[in-house]
Amino acid sequence: MLKPICIAAAFVLGVAAIANGTFMLIDPERWYLAVPGVTTTGPFNQHFVRDIGLIFLLLGGAFLLGAARPDLRIPFWGAAAIWLSGHALFHFWEVAVGICGPSALARDFPAVTVPAIVALAITAWAMADARNARITSVGRVS
């Protein structure tokens, strides 16, 4: 039951990350002005926005490749989950040290924290699924 949900979640995360990264690369200034809260983090920097856009393309590819290739799920989804979690924790840190107000957490939650949580959850599922597959294969008689 969980398998199709996790693969669908990876697909959605992958497509969303690729769309975001593509937007960042094609029109970084429009992206900077369109995403709520970004303008409060500092002045527009085209190079920085495009660098992060490349990261989002990489994340999207990792989620999609993991969805298609079970043998790559743990390393690819895990790496993406680590980056997304670090990004989310950085947003919490900005509030903790006073760079942003607490309202930033609520504003950023859907686009920053939720993807990190989902990525961690599907990676945990992939690890459990791989462990169960190993246990099942050990119990088989050849």
Beta strands, then each sheet from edge to edge (+ up, - down):
end
